[in-house]
Amino acid sequence: MRYPVTIAASLFGVALCLFNATGYDPHNFIFFMFSIPAWLVDLFVDVHRVSGVLMYILTVLSWALIGYIADVLINRERHRRRSES
């Protein structure tokens, strides 16, 4: 099985983190809109108390997981369609 959505989602996560790290997102608006771990951390603790590197790693991993789930669902649907033919 190929993983194109996993790769694309992982690259999106990396790009999101790099964009935030460069300083072009000074108030972290973009990062907090698209980082699922940032949503969860913000619910329980002050996000400024959590390591930025940890947030970046969790963001990339969460986007990779979303991509992997999408790839598995796509592959399952393709397999089902081939079985019906």
Short mmCIF file of the C-alpha atoms (twelve columns), coordinates in Angstrom:
data_MODEL
# 
_entry.id   MODEL 
# 
loop_
_atom_site.group_PDB 
_atom_site.id 
_atom_site.type_symbol 
_atom_site.label_atom_id 
_atom_site.label_alt_id 
_atom_site.label_comp_id 
_atom_site.label_asym_id 
_atom_site.label_seq_id 
_atom_site.Cartn_x 
_atom_site.Cartn_y 
_atom_site.Cartn_z 
_atom_site.pdbx_PDB_model_num 
ATOM 1  C CA . MET A 1  0.000   0.000  0.000  1 
ATOM 2  C CA . ARG A 2  1.238   3.426  -0.888 1 
ATOM 3  C CA . TYR A 3  0.777   6.311  1.523  1 
ATOM 4  C CA . PRO A 4  0.326   9.521  -0.501 1 
ATOM 5  C CA . VAL A 5  -2.151  11.151 1.887  1 
ATOM 6  C CA . THR A 6  0.068   10.310 4.879  1 
ATOM 7  C CA . ILE A 7  3.031   11.961 3.195  1 
ATOM 8  C CA . ALA A 8  1.001   15.025 2.163  1 
ATOM 9  C CA . ALA A 9  -0.533  15.427 5.629  1 
ATOM 10 C CA . SER A 10 2.879   15.009 7.282  1 
ATOM 11 C CA . LEU A 11 4.348   17.658 4.997  1 
ATOM 12 C CA . PHE A 12 1.445   19.939 5.889  1 
ATOM 13 C CA . GLY A 13 2.243   19.449 9.569  1 
ATOM 14 C CA . VAL A 14 5.925   20.207 8.959  1 
ATOM 15 C CA . ALA A 15 5.030   23.305 6.930  1 
ATOM 16 C CA . LEU A 16 2.682   24.472 9.675  1 
ATOM 17 C CA . CYS A 17 5.406   24.118 12.292 1 
ATOM 18 C CA . LEU A 18 8.038   25.795 10.130 1 
ATOM 19 C CA . PHE A 19 5.686   28.676 9.381  1 
ATOM 20 C CA . ASN A 20 5.102   29.149 13.090 1 
ATOM 21 C CA . ALA A 21 8.788   28.822 13.972 1 
ATOM 22 C CA . THR A 22 9.874   31.451 11.432 1 
ATOM 23 C CA . GLY A 23 7.877   34.159 13.166 1 
ATOM 24 C CA . TYR A 24 5.455   34.909 10.336 1 
ATOM 25 C CA . ASP A 25 2.690   33.752 12.671 1 
ATOM 26 C CA . PRO A 26 3.446   36.157 15.541 1 
ATOM 27 C CA . HIS A 27 0.303   35.503 17.583 1 
ATOM 28 C CA . ASN A 28 0.158   31.776 16.709 1 
ATOM 29 C CA . PHE A 29 -3.233  32.123 15.044 1 
ATOM 30 C CA . ILE A 30 -2.498  29.763 12.163 1 
ATOM 31 C CA . PHE A 31 -0.748  27.246 14.405 1 
ATOM 32 C CA . PHE A 32 -3.628  27.096 16.877 1 
ATOM 33 C CA . MET A 33 -6.213  26.811 14.102 1 
ATOM 34 C CA . PHE A 34 -4.591  23.722 12.581 1 
ATOM 35 C CA . SER A 35 -2.721  22.014 15.434 1 
ATOM 36 C CA . ILE A 36 -4.915  19.439 17.130 1 
ATOM 37 C CA . PRO A 37 -2.461  18.869 20.018 1 
ATOM 38 C CA . ALA A 38 -2.495  22.615 20.688 1 
ATOM 39 C CA . TRP A 39 -6.284  22.463 21.050 1 
ATOM 40 C CA . LEU A 40 -6.054  19.648 23.565 1 
ATOM 41 C CA . VAL A 41 -3.180  21.118 25.561 1 
ATOM 42 C CA . ASP A 42 -4.944  24.459 25.773 1 
ATOM 43 C CA . LEU A 43 -7.959  22.769 27.372 1 
ATOM 44 C CA . PHE A 44 -5.962  21.390 30.300 1 
ATOM 45 C CA . VAL A 45 -2.879  23.570 30.891 1 
ATOM 46 C CA . ASP A 46 -1.446  26.894 29.846 1 
ATOM 47 C CA . VAL A 47 0.072   26.294 26.431 1 
ATOM 48 C CA . HIS A 48 3.060   28.487 27.314 1 
ATOM 49 C CA . ARG A 49 4.122   25.930 29.928 1 
ATOM 50 C CA . VAL A 50 4.497   23.192 27.291 1 
ATOM 51 C CA . SER A 51 7.669   22.794 25.252 1 
ATOM 52 C CA . GLY A 52 7.394   24.248 21.765 1 
ATOM 53 C CA . VAL A 53 9.421   21.401 20.292 1 
ATOM 54 C CA . LEU A 54 7.043   18.888 21.857 1 
ATOM 55 C CA . MET A 55 4.077   20.740 20.348 1 
ATOM 56 C CA . TYR A 56 5.730   20.696 16.923 1 
ATOM 57 C CA . ILE A 57 6.459   16.956 17.150 1 
ATOM 58 C CA . LEU A 58 2.922   16.172 18.291 1 
ATOM 59 C CA . THR A 59 1.489   18.344 15.526 1 
ATOM 60 C CA . VAL A 60 3.431   16.537 12.806 1 
ATOM 61 C CA . LEU A 61 2.568   13.139 14.310 1 
ATOM 62 C CA . SER A 62 -1.116  14.001 14.558 1 
ATOM 63 C CA . TRP A 63 -1.242  15.108 10.922 1 
ATOM 64 C CA . ALA A 64 0.620   11.944 9.909  1 
ATOM 65 C CA . LEU A 65 -1.949  9.878  11.822 1 
ATOM 66 C CA . ILE A 66 -4.821  11.673 10.094 1 
ATOM 67 C CA . GLY A 67 -3.185  10.996 6.727  1 
ATOM 68 C CA . TYR A 68 -2.597  7.341  7.594  1 
ATOM 69 C CA . ILE A 69 -6.236  6.874  8.585  1 
ATOM 70 C CA . ALA A 70 -7.300  8.462  5.295  1 
ATOM 71 C CA . ASP A 71 -4.943  6.148  3.360  1 
ATOM 72 C CA . VAL A 72 -6.316  3.076  5.145  1 
ATOM 73 C CA . LEU A 73 -9.898  4.116  4.385  1 
ATOM 74 C CA . ILE A 74 -9.050  4.805  0.730  1 
ATOM 75 C CA . ASN A 75 -7.265  1.461  0.400  1 
ATOM 76 C CA . ARG A 76 -10.181 -0.376 2.040  1 
ATOM 77 C CA . GLU A 77 -12.637 1.226  -0.395 1 
ATOM 78 C CA . ARG A 78 -10.446 0.359  -3.401 1 
ATOM 79 C CA . HIS A 79 -10.138 -3.223 -2.184 1 
ATOM 80 C CA . ARG A 80 -13.905 -3.453 -1.712 1 
ATOM 81 C CA . ARG A 81 -14.553 -2.129 -5.231 1 
ATOM 82 C CA . ARG A 82 -12.090 -4.631 -6.745 1 
ATOM 83 C CA . SER A 83 -13.749 -7.480 -4.846 1 
ATOM 84 C CA . GLU A 84 -17.171 -6.564 -6.205 1 
ATOM 85 C CA . SER A 85 -16.023 -6.544 -9.847 1 
# 
